[in-house]
């Protein structure tokens, strides 16, 4: 069976969304990307943002960060493997370096343990601004 390759042109909307993702560090939601993109493209729709985020994710140019809470997914541009810290109080998402035992794995290739395709490590608690985690 022949697999269909999704062809797509590089649109201005996609370029603006990718630029927002590459600014780094903020882990925006689709809604905040939409509001930021409207500064450059006033007529962009939220649906267009979602479609382009899905396309960028499928192409490996964006990563969707799903939290264990009911808050919206967050997104980031392609970057080296790392973990995420989710504050359970303010819902912020912060990058964390990987633990040494995980850094030793060869990403996207063979290791002594297994073939690793991806890693999603999520740590939850309260960030410094929110104080100690509630019991």
C-alpha positions, 0 to 999 in steps of 0.5 A, spaced: 500 500 500 502 506 497 503 511 503 500 518 501 505 524 503 502 530 505 504 536 501 503 543 503 506 550 501 510 554 506 504 559 508 505 566 511 501 564 517 505 558 518 512 562 518 509 567 523 507 561 528 513 557 527 517 564 529 513 565 535 514 558 537 522 559 536 522 565 541 523 560 546 522 558 553 514 560 554 511 554 552 505 558 549 498 555 548 494 555 541 490 561 544 496 565 546 499 563 539 493 566 536 493 572 540 500 573 538 500 572 531 494 577 530 499 582 531 502 580 525 496 577 521 490 581 524 485 576 520 488 569 522 483 565 525 484 560 531 482 554 527 488 556 522 493 556 528 490 549 530 491 546 523 498 549 523 500 547 529 498 540 528 502 540 521 508 543 524 508 537 530 507 532 524 513 535 521 517 534 527 518 542 527 514 543 533 512 539 540 506 539 543 506 538 551 500 535 554 499 536 562 496 532 566 491 537 568 485 540 565 489 546 562 490 547 555 496 543 551 502 547 550 507 548 544 514 549 543 519 549 537 524 543 536 529 543 541 534 538 544 531 533 549 529 536 555 524 534 561 518 539 563 516 542 570 508 543 570 506 548 576 500 545 579 498 552 582 499 557 576 499 552 570 506 554 568 511 550 564 518 550 565 524 546 561 528 542 566 535 538 564 534 531 563 537 527 569 544 524 567 541 517 566 537 519 561 542 523 557 546 517 556 541 514 551 543 515 544 537 519 542 533 516 535 538 511 535 540 504 538 543 504 545 545 498 550 538 498 553 533 499 547 531 503 541 529 510 543 524 514 539 522 519 544 522 521 551 516 525 555 518 526 562 513 531 566 515 533 573 509 536 577 509 541 583 509 548 585 514 553 582 518 558 586 513 563 585 508 559 588 511 556 594 511 549 597 506 544 593 500 543 597 499 536 600 
